[in-house]
Amino acid sequence: MRARTKTFLFIIGGIAIIAAAVGLVLFALRNNVSLYFTPTQVFNKEAPQGHNFRIGGLVEVGSLKRENDGLTVHFTNTDTSKSMPVTYKGILPDLFKEGKGVVAQGKLQADNVFYAEEVLAKHDENYMPPEAKDALDKAAKAQSAVNAASAVSTAVMPAKKIGY
């Protein structure tokens, strides 16, 4: 073989090895990527079915229920617009409370219940993931618009006489 042919085969072999390594790394990372969704996004079918993802929001007040085994917990995660039932078996973080922020990682099952493998409570009153903050802000704006529209439609405003 000529030197030029050997060099060409060496370059082709190197590119094939690099491509295989990149492919293996991407395949390994595919299973470890966990995207974040709000209950509204899950309700709108934006979340992947049958794959792990994170759901975040607030623990709905009055929704926390513990089973007799001491480890299984049922609660509702809400972004104040939509709510998602969550089931978790394990020890909850110390900061986990009703009305506080929470992020749960797991899978949404066919019964529309999110089965969490991990539950994280937010550690600071001022911090919230940007996605959750945006979702809560949008839900609050939508709720205030609905409240304002219903207040206008139900209230009878007396006519004012303007005189100069």
N, CA, C and O of each residue as an XYZ file, in Angstrom:
656
protein
N       0.833     -1.180      0.000
C       0.000      0.000      0.000
C       0.876      1.240      0.000
O       1.968      1.269      0.568
N       0.366      2.235     -0.642
C       1.100      3.487     -0.697
C       0.903      4.273      0.596
O      -0.057      4.028      1.326
N       1.772      5.183      0.877
C       1.716      5.991      2.092
C       0.438      6.838      2.129
O      -0.148      7.057      3.189
N       0.026      7.302      0.960
C      -1.175      8.138      0.895
C      -2.414      7.313      1.268
O      -3.301      7.821      1.954
N      -2.487      6.081      0.838
C      -3.619      5.212      1.151
C      -3.638      4.884      2.639
O      -4.703      4.875      3.258
N      -2.465      4.612      3.222
C      -2.373      4.324      4.654
C      -2.841      5.523      5.478
O      -3.570      5.350      6.454
N      -2.437      6.721      5.102
C      -2.846      7.935      5.810
C      -4.363      8.117      5.717
O      -5.015      8.454      6.706
N      -4.916      7.893      4.530
C      -6.350      8.029      4.323
C      -7.123      7.034      5.204
O      -8.112      7.416      5.830
N      -6.688      5.764      5.260
C      -7.347      4.759      6.091
C      -7.226      5.094      7.571
O      -8.164      4.876      8.337
N      -6.074      5.623      7.977
C      -5.872      6.021      9.367
C      -6.847      7.144      9.759
O      -7.418      7.111     10.849
N      -7.037      8.117      8.895
C      -7.959      9.229      9.166
C      -9.392      8.712      9.228
O     -10.141      9.092     10.128
N      -9.786      7.860      8.299
C     -11.144      7.291      8.287
C     -11.382      6.474      9.557
O     -12.453      6.569     10.157
N     -10.407      5.681      9.970
C     -10.520      4.890     11.203
C     -10.672      5.777     12.431
O     -11.480      5.485     13.313
N      -9.901      6.859     12.494
C      -9.988      7.786     13.622
C     -11.354      8.457     13.698
O     -11.921      8.599     14.781
N     -11.878      8.867     12.555
C     -13.205      9.497     12.526
C     -14.274      8.496     12.975
O     -15.202      8.867     13.693
N     -14.150      7.227     12.557
C     -15.118      6.198     12.951
C     -15.080      5.965     14.460
O     -16.128      5.810     15.086
N     -13.883      5.938     15.048
C     -13.750      5.732     16.493
C     -14.344      6.915     17.256
O     -15.045      6.716     18.248
N     -14.075      8.135     16.811
C     -14.627      9.321     17.475
C     -16.150      9.341     17.365
O     -16.833      9.665     18.337
N     -16.687      9.001     16.201
C     -18.140      8.974     16.010
C     -18.789      7.933     16.917
O     -19.856      8.182     17.479
N     -18.157      6.773     17.064
C     -18.692      5.735     17.941
C     -18.679      6.197     19.397
O     -19.638      5.954     20.130
N     -17.609      6.858     19.821
C     -17.526      7.356     21.198
C     -18.597      8.405     21.464
O     -19.258      8.366     22.502
N     -18.774      9.336     20.541
C     -19.805     10.369     20.702
C     -21.190      9.732     20.750
O     -22.023     10.133     21.563
N     -21.446      8.752     19.899
C     -22.725      8.055     19.895
C     -23.000      7.352     21.215
O     -24.120      7.415     21.723
N     -21.995      6.682     21.783
C     -22.170      6.010     23.069
C     -22.436      7.001     24.193
O     -23.270      6.732     25.059
N     -21.757      8.127     24.201
C     -21.970      9.149     25.234
C     -23.389      9.708     25.135
O     -24.070      9.848     26.151
N     -23.835     10.025     23.933
C     -25.183     10.551     23.759
C     -26.238      9.514     24.149
O     -27.260      9.872     24.734
N     -26.012      8.250     23.839
C     -26.945      7.201     24.219
C     -27.025      7.075     25.742
O     -28.112      6.891     26.288
N     -25.889      7.172     26.428
C     -25.869      7.069     27.885
C     -26.558      8.275     28.530
O     -27.263      8.112     29.526
N     -26.371      9.461     27.992
C     -26.978     10.658     28.570
C     -28.479     10.740     28.299
O     -29.203     11.403     29.041
N     -28.941     10.089     27.271
C     -30.361     10.144     26.917
C     -31.241      9.691     28.073
O     -32.302     10.272     28.300
N     -30.827      8.681     28.797
C     -31.615      8.152     29.907
C     -31.470      8.977     31.180
O     -32.285      8.837     32.092
N     -30.462      9.825     31.265
C     -30.219     10.589     32.478
C     -30.760     12.015     32.419
O     -30.741     12.714     33.432
N     -31.232     12.453     31.284
C     -31.771     13.803     31.164
C     -33.173     13.808     31.759
O     -34.009     12.974     31.414
N     -33.418     14.756     32.654
C     -34.716     14.848     33.306
C     -35.249     16.260     33.114
O     -34.759     17.204     33.733
N     -36.249     16.400     32.260
C     -36.814     17.705     31.958
C     -37.799     18.132     33.039
O     -38.324     17.297     33.775
N     -38.045     19.431     33.130
C     -38.907     20.012     34.160
C     -40.215     20.484     33.526
O     -40.204     21.160     32.498
N     -41.349     20.122     34.149
C     -42.654     20.527     33.665
C     -43.523     20.965     34.837
O     -43.301     20.545     35.973
N     -44.506     21.805     34.560
C     -45.489     22.220     35.553
C     -46.734     21.345     35.397
O     -46.889     20.690     34.366
N     -47.627     21.318     36.396
C     -48.860     20.543     36.239
C     -49.687     20.970     35.024
O     -50.322     20.126     34.392
N     -49.691     22.246     34.689
C     -50.424     22.704     33.505
C     -49.835     22.106     32.240
O     -50.579     21.679     31.357
N     -48.515     22.065     32.135
C     -47.869     21.474     30.967
C     -48.153     19.979     30.886
O     -48.355     19.447     29.794
N     -48.170     19.297     32.027
C     -48.485     17.863     32.042
C     -49.931     17.664     31.597
O     -50.218     16.754     30.820
N     -50.844     18.507     32.083
C     -52.254     18.425     31.702
C     -52.442     18.657     30.206
O     -53.315     18.053     29.583
N     -51.612     19.544     29.628
C     -51.681     19.840     28.194
C     -50.911     18.828     27.341
O     -50.730     19.039     26.141
N     -50.457     17.727     27.958
C     -49.754     16.639     27.274
C     -48.410     17.067     26.671
O     -47.982     16.516     25.657
N     -47.743     18.051     27.294
C     -46.423     18.474     26.837
C     -45.319     17.618     27.455
O     -44.188     17.624     26.969
N     -45.634     16.888     28.513
C     -44.643     16.061     29.202
C     -44.543     14.700     28.514
O     -45.531     14.211     27.966
N     -43.348     14.079     28.538
C     -43.180     12.771     27.898
C     -43.901     11.667     28.671
O     -43.810     11.600     29.897
N     -44.603     10.821     27.964
C     -45.309      9.704     28.589
C     -44.359      8.517     28.726
O     -43.690      8.137     27.765
N     -44.304      7.934     29.922
C     -43.490      6.745     30.142
C     -42.014      7.023     30.373
O     -41.222      6.087     30.482
N     -41.628      8.297     30.450
C     -40.233      8.657     30.695
C     -40.137      9.480     31.972
O     -41.098     10.136     32.373
N     -38.972      9.440     32.605
C     -38.752     10.251     33.794
C     -38.729     11.735     33.448
O     -38.159     12.136     32.433
N     -39.349     12.543     34.296
C     -39.259     13.986     34.203
C     -39.549     14.562     35.579
O     -39.938     13.836     36.494
N     -39.361     15.851     35.722
C     -39.609     16.531     36.989
C     -40.859     17.371     36.883
O     -41.122     17.998     35.856
N     -41.629     17.376     37.961
C     -42.815     18.214     38.039
C     -42.644     19.108     39.256
O     -42.259     18.643     40.330
N     -42.928     20.381     39.085
C     -42.715     21.323     40.179
C     -43.898     22.235     40.381
O     -44.691     22.476     39.470
N     -43.999     22.733     41.590
C     -45.068     23.654     41.945
C     -45.165     23.750     43.451
O     -44.158     23.710     44.156
N     -46.388     23.876     43.936
C     -46.644     23.981     45.368
C     -47.411     22.755     45.837
O     -48.190     22.173     45.082
N     -47.187     22.363     47.096
C     -47.975     21.288     47.695
C     -49.310     21.906     48.090
O     -49.360     22.825     48.907
N     -50.384     21.399     47.509
C     -51.709     21.956     47.768
C     -52.079     21.760     49.237
O     -51.897     20.677     49.793
N     -52.597     22.816     49.856
C     -52.969     22.770     51.271
C     -54.131     21.794     51.447
O     -55.117     21.851     50.713
N     -54.005     20.899     52.424
C     -55.041     19.921     52.723
C     -54.968     18.647     51.892
O     -55.834     17.782     52.018
N     -53.956     18.516     51.050
C     -53.885     17.351     50.167
C     -52.942     16.259     50.670
O     -52.929     15.165     50.107
N     -52.166     16.518     51.696
C     -51.162     15.569     52.176
C     -51.820     14.439     52.960
O     -52.499     14.676     53.959
N     -51.610     13.192     52.488
C     -52.153     12.017     53.159
C     -51.059     10.967     53.268
O     -50.366     10.672     52.295
N     -50.913     10.407     54.467
C     -49.909      9.375     54.708
C     -50.599      8.028     54.901
O     -51.655      7.942     55.527
N     -49.986      6.978     54.353
C     -50.523      5.632     54.546
C     -49.964      5.049     55.837
O     -49.039      5.605     56.429
N     -50.528      3.927     56.268
C     -50.151      3.307     57.543
C     -48.728      2.781     57.572
O     -48.168      2.606     58.653
N     -48.116      2.520     56.402
C     -46.750      2.001     56.388
C     -45.724      3.049     56.805
O     -44.566      2.712     57.052
N     -46.128      4.306     56.887
C     -45.240      5.376     57.335
C     -44.342      5.932     56.259
O     -43.686      6.949     56.483
N     -44.285      5.307     55.101
C     -43.404      5.776     54.034
C     -44.158      6.300     52.816
O     -43.677      7.210     52.141
N     -45.315      5.749     52.530
C     -46.056      6.146     51.336
C     -46.863      7.407     51.621
O     -47.617      7.485     52.591
N     -46.683      8.389     50.745
C     -47.334      9.691     50.905
C     -48.036     10.042     49.599
O     -47.504      9.817     48.512
N     -49.235     10.596     49.723
C     -49.990     11.099     48.578
C     -50.211     12.595     48.807
O     -50.619     13.010     49.892
N     -49.940     13.395     47.784
C     -50.212     14.833     47.866
C     -50.505     15.348     46.477
O     -50.330     14.635     45.489
N     -50.948     16.581     46.404
C     -51.276     17.196     45.131
C     -50.306     18.324     44.869
O     -50.103     19.187     45.723
N     -49.703     18.322     43.689
C     -48.769     19.364     43.259
C     -49.546     20.316     42.358
O     -50.187     19.874     41.404
N     -49.501     21.599     42.640
C     -50.276     22.560     41.873
C     -49.424     23.751     41.455
O     -48.460     24.110     42.131
N     -49.792     24.354     40.337
C     -49.193     25.624     39.929
C     -50.249     26.719     40.009
O     -50.139     27.745     39.338
N     -51.271     26.499     40.829
C     -52.439     27.353     41.077
C     -53.390     27.403     39.896
O     -54.447     28.025     39.997
N     -53.058     26.779     38.795
C     -53.953     26.700     37.650
C     -54.464     25.264     37.504
O     -55.672     25.040     37.417
N     -53.572     24.317     37.476
C     -53.901     22.889     37.383
C     -53.214     22.163     38.532
O     -52.237     22.652     39.100
N     -53.744     20.989     38.863
C     -53.175     20.181     39.942
C     -52.888     18.774     39.434
O     -53.550     18.278     38.522
N     -51.882     18.141     40.045
C     -51.466     16.803     39.646
C     -51.277     15.965     40.912
O     -50.488     16.342     41.779
N     -51.991     14.822     41.038
C     -51.765     13.954     42.193
C     -50.394     13.276     42.104
O     -49.972     12.828     41.038
N     -49.716     13.215     43.246
C     -48.370     12.637     43.316
C     -48.362     11.578     44.408
O     -48.919     11.786     45.486
N     -47.731     10.446     44.131
C     -47.519      9.394     45.121
C     -46.022      9.177     45.257
O     -45.302      9.060     44.266
N     -45.564      9.124     46.508
C     -44.134      8.956     46.782
C     -43.970      7.972     47.927
O     -44.688      8.045     48.924
N     -43.028      7.054     47.785
C     -42.713      6.118     48.854
C     -41.272      6.356     49.273
O     -40.338      6.059     48.529
N     -41.107      6.887     50.452
C     -39.783      7.188     50.969
C     -39.868      8.246     52.052
O     -40.954      8.638     52.479
N     -38.720      8.693     52.481
C     -38.650      9.710     53.530
C     -38.653     11.085     52.874
O     -37.856     11.363     51.978
N     -39.556     11.933     53.330
C     -39.672     13.281     52.773
C     -38.625     14.205     53.387
O     -38.190     13.979     54.516
N     -38.216     15.244     52.658
C     -37.275     16.219     53.217
C     -37.900     16.957     54.407
O     -39.122     17.045     54.518
N     -37.063     17.474     55.280
C     -37.545     18.190     56.468
C     -38.361     19.431     56.103
O     -39.301     19.777     56.818
N     -38.024     20.092     55.021
C     -38.706     21.324     54.639
C     -40.000     21.086     53.867
O     -40.658     22.047     53.468
N     -40.377     19.832     53.649
C     -41.597     19.501     52.904
C     -42.811     19.843     53.759
O     -42.995     19.277     54.836
N     -43.648     20.780     53.273
C     -44.856     21.190     53.982
C     -45.925     21.581     52.978
O     -45.625     21.898     51.827
N     -47.161     21.555     53.417
C     -48.257     22.006     52.567
C     -48.121     23.500     52.318
O     -47.773     24.263     53.220
N     -48.397     23.907     51.094
C     -48.303     25.310     50.721
C     -46.907     25.761     50.342
O     -46.714     26.925     49.993
N     -45.934     24.873     50.400
C     -44.553     25.210     50.066
C     -44.159     24.596     48.724
O     -44.830     23.696     48.219
N     -43.065     25.094     48.159
C     -42.585     24.624     46.869
C     -41.992     23.240     46.941
O     -41.376     22.862     47.938
N     -42.185     22.474     45.859
C     -41.674     21.118     45.798
C     -41.385     20.763     44.339
O     -42.074     21.212     43.423
N     -40.349     19.946     44.149
C     -40.035     19.387     42.833
C     -39.934     17.877     43.025
O     -39.187     17.397     43.877
N     -40.698     17.134     42.220
C     -40.698     15.672     42.310
C     -40.219     15.097     40.977
O     -40.592     15.580     39.908
N     -39.393     14.069     41.059
C     -38.891     13.407     39.852
C     -39.451     12.001     39.803
O     -39.392     11.263     40.787
N     -40.001     11.629     38.644
C     -40.570     10.300     38.485
C     -41.246     10.157     37.148
O     -40.832     10.766     36.162
N     -42.311      9.334     37.114
C     -43.026      9.054     35.862
C     -44.518      9.252     36.053
O     -45.065      9.014     37.130
N     -45.156      9.688     34.992
C     -46.614      9.789     34.952
C     -47.144      8.465     34.435
O     -46.760      8.019     33.354
N     -48.017      7.840     35.194
C     -48.567      6.542     34.803
C     -49.897      6.728     34.077
O     -50.409      7.843     33.976
N     -50.444      5.635     33.580
C     -51.682      5.671     32.796
C     -52.870      6.182     33.609
O     -53.825      6.704     33.035
N     -52.825      6.038     34.940
C     -53.929      6.502     35.780
C     -53.841      8.001     36.086
O     -54.568      8.503     36.944
N     -52.942      8.723     35.379
C     -52.723     10.166     35.545
C     -52.263     10.538     36.950
O     -52.541     11.638     37.430
N     -51.571      9.633     37.596
C     -50.932      9.900     38.883
C     -49.432      9.897     38.643
O     -48.901      9.005     37.980
N     -48.751     10.901     39.187
C     -47.306     11.007     39.056
C     -46.671     10.210     40.184
O     -46.861     10.540     41.355
N     -45.922      9.167     39.851
C     -45.246      8.339     40.849
C     -43.807      8.827     40.973
O     -42.985      8.614     40.081
N     -43.520      9.481     42.083
C     -42.222     10.105     42.294
C     -41.219      9.112     42.847
O     -41.543      8.277     43.690
N     -39.995      9.221     42.354
C     -38.875      8.441     42.877
C     -38.037      9.297     43.817
O     -37.289      8.780     44.646
N     -38.172     10.618     43.676
C     -37.409     11.568     44.495
C     -38.247     12.820     44.677
O     -38.890     13.286     43.737
N     -38.239     13.367     45.895
C     -38.964     14.597     46.195
C     -37.982     15.579     46.815
O     -37.275     15.255     47.769
N     -37.951     16.783     46.255
C     -37.074     17.839     46.754
C     -37.934     19.013     47.222
O     -38.827     19.459     46.501
N     -37.667     19.507     48.416
C     -38.365     20.690     48.913
C     -37.461     21.890     48.707
O     -36.240     21.795     48.836
N     -38.072     23.018     48.385
C     -37.226     24.189     48.167
C     -36.662     24.640     49.504
O     -37.331     24.559     50.534
N     -35.429     25.112     49.475
C     -34.705     25.398     50.702
C     -34.753     26.855     51.110
O     -34.358     27.186     52.228
N     -35.213     27.720     50.263
C     -35.200     29.146     50.567
C     -36.546     29.726     50.166
O     -37.070     29.399     49.102
N     -37.096     30.562     50.985
C     -38.397     31.154     50.703
C     -38.365     32.026     49.453
O     -39.398     32.206     48.807
N     -37.215     32.564     49.103
C     -37.135     33.489     47.977
C     -36.822     32.809     46.654
O     -37.029     33.404     45.597
N     -36.334     31.590     46.688
C     -35.932     30.920     45.446
C     -37.062     30.061     44.900
O     -37.771     29.382     45.642
N     -37.206     30.111     43.585
C     -38.128     29.215     42.888
C     -37.562     29.024     41.488
O     -37.069     29.982     40.893
N     -37.620     27.803     40.946
C     -37.128     27.611     39.579
C     -37.830     28.570     38.631
O     -39.027     28.815     38.780
N     -37.103     29.120     37.655
C     -37.707     30.108     36.752
C     -38.964     29.597     36.053
O     -39.910     30.360     35.854
N     -38.988     28.325     35.679
C     -40.158     27.775     35.005
C     -41.367     27.787     35.931
O     -42.472     28.128     35.511
N     -41.154     27.407     37.215
C     -42.253     27.381     38.164
C     -42.741     28.793     38.456
O     -43.945     29.021     38.572
N     -41.816     29.744     38.575
C     -42.196     31.137     38.833
C     -43.015     31.687     37.675
O     -44.022     32.360     37.894
N     -42.594     31.408     36.441
C     -43.343     31.863     35.267
C     -44.738     31.255     35.239
O     -45.719     31.944     34.958
N     -44.822     29.961     35.533
C     -46.122     29.282     35.513
C     -47.045     29.846     36.587
O     -48.231     30.055     36.334
N     -46.514     30.094     37.785
C     -47.325     30.661     38.859
C     -47.768     32.076     38.516
O     -48.906     32.453     38.795
N     -46.875     32.868     37.909
C     -47.238     34.225     37.505
C     -48.334     34.217     36.448
O     -49.280     35.001     36.529
N     -48.214     33.335     35.457
C     -49.236     33.240     34.402
C     -50.577     32.804     34.986
O     -51.626     33.332     34.620
N     -50.528     31.836     35.898
C     -51.766     31.356     36.510
C     -52.410     32.447     37.362
O     -53.633     32.587     37.367
N     -51.594     33.224     38.084
C     -52.130     34.311     38.900
C     -52.758     35.395     38.027
O     -53.811     35.930     38.371
N     -52.117     35.727     36.890
C     -52.672     36.718     35.973
C     -53.986     36.232     35.385
O     -54.946     36.995     35.280
N     -54.028     34.966     35.002
C     -55.256     34.402     34.438
C     -56.369     34.401     35.473
O     -57.517     34.713     35.157
N     -56.029     34.051     36.709
C     -57.025     34.022     37.775
C     -57.522     35.424     38.097
O     -58.716     35.615     38.331
N     -56.620     36.413     38.112
C     -57.048     37.790     38.395
C     -57.913     38.329     37.262
O     -58.836     39.107     37.504
N     -57.622     37.922     36.020
C     -58.452     38.348     34.892
C     -59.849     37.747     35.004
O     -60.840     38.423     34.725
N     -59.934     36.475     35.414
C     -61.231     35.831     35.595
C     -61.988     36.497     36.735
O     -63.187     36.746     36.618
N     -61.300     36.788     37.839
C     -61.938     37.440     38.983
C     -62.427     38.833     38.619
O     -63.520     39.238     39.016
N     -61.614     39.568     37.862
C     -62.006     40.919     37.460
C     -63.208     40.871     36.532
O     -64.116     41.693     36.662
N     -63.235     39.931     35.603
C     -64.359     39.813     34.676
C     -65.637     39.436     35.411
O     -66.707     39.958     35.098
N     -65.537     38.529     36.390
C     -66.733     38.133     37.132
C     -67.190     39.249     38.060
O     -68.390     39.403     38.289
N     -66.251     40.036     38.601
C     -66.624     41.146     39.469
C     -67.338     42.228     38.678
O     -68.295     42.826     39.170
N     -66.884     42.487     37.458
C     -67.517     43.496     36.618
C     -68.905     43.043     36.200
O     -69.838     43.845     36.169
N     -69.047     41.767     35.878
C     -70.338     41.281     35.406
C     -71.363     41.175     36.520
O     -72.562     41.278     36.257
N     -70.924     40.969     37.769
C     -71.869     40.816     38.865
C     -72.150     42.124     39.584
O     -73.189     42.261     40.230
N     -71.263     43.066     39.485
C     -71.447     44.335     40.198
C     -72.272     45.297     39.345
O     -72.114     45.389     38.127
N     -73.148     46.000     40.036
C     -73.918     47.040     39.359
C     -73.296     48.354     39.772
O     -73.263     48.696     40.954
N     -72.813     49.075     38.811
C     -72.119     50.315     39.105
C     -73.109     51.467     38.973
O     -73.737     51.632     37.927
N     -73.250     52.265     40.036
C     -74.156     53.404     39.931
C     -73.583     54.460     39.000
O     -72.370     54.652     38.916
N     -74.470     55.129     38.316
C     -74.040     56.193     37.396
C     -73.635     57.402     38.206
O     -74.302     57.759     39.177
N     -72.549     58.030     37.814
C     -72.072     59.229     38.499
C     -72.437     60.450     37.676
O     -72.337     60.458     36.449
N     -72.850     61.450     38.370
C     -73.160     62.718     37.691
C     -71.935     63.601     37.810
O     -71.461     63.894     38.908
N     -71.447     64.006     36.694
C     -70.258     64.847     36.676
C     -70.713     66.261     36.391
O     -71.330     66.539     35.363
N     -70.404     67.134     37.301
C     -70.812     68.528     37.115
C     -69.616     69.449     37.204
O     -68.651     69.170     37.914
N     -69.690     70.546     36.477
C     -68.601     71.507     36.523
C     -69.123     72.824     37.015
O     -68.362     73.785     37.131
